[in-house]
């Protein structure tokens, strides 16, 4: 949908695993998380940065619960976020030049919580699609990242709304893996929503047994496809297939008070 902005936040190069994205949708109603949902996200911060982040978040008006190794809060859309201390630090070439010192910058997404009613069906799905066996209710992925199944706290029906998580993405090593995963999903009765070429990456979207959207995405060519790295994110980035509509898209958003040249 070219009338919905997709905001990407990540390290200097937009490295896969560092990026969290948001859809900017006007007048979106209240969400109901329901029995099955995508839960909160955990972001990794370097050892020694906890006090910096606690002060920064409190000064921004966030209500923060602090432990010796984590900070827990909800963002303005009521999405649960947790900052976890790890031994990771950003390499110099990935540090974003802003007011957060490089030694304190978030290094990436480290865990996603997935509250679902049927843990066995969910375990089978990820074992089938990823070839990874869970330890208790947690799947260990690349670079120490994890996917954690949680108990459902409600039996209500889910309704998408403000702060809902639309999907989470798992990377694949090469494009050829996408049709193979699509075939595996179809053979096991999982809904294959679509194959998509986003320009910056190619994706496969599959629905899990809890009806959550799971994306499998390539790591390349990356966000520098259509913008110089030094100016990444400063303007409107478009996949090549939408480039011919750039002027019309920018004009539309200008009527909404969004100027990509400001």
Secondary structure as UniProt FT lines:
FT   TURN            2..3
FT   STRAND          5..9
FT   TURN            12..13
FT   TURN            16..18
FT   STRAND          20..24
FT   TURN            26..27
FT   STRAND          41..46
FT   TURN            47..48
FT   HELIX           50..59
FT   TURN            60..61
FT   STRAND          65..66
FT   STRAND          70..74
FT   TURN            76..77
FT   STRAND          80..86
FT   HELIX           92..94
FT   HELIX           102..104
FT   STRAND          108..116
FT   HELIX           119..130
FT   TURN            136..137
FT   STRAND          138..140
FT   HELIX           142..144
FT   STRAND          146..151
FT   STRAND          167..172
FT   HELIX           176..187
FT   TURN            188..189
FT   STRAND          192..197
FT   STRAND          202..207
FT   TURN            209..210
FT   STRAND          213..218
FT   HELIX           223..225
FT   HELIX           229..231
FT   TURN            232..233
FT   HELIX           240..245
FT   HELIX           246..255
FT   TURN            256..257
FT   TURN            260..261
//
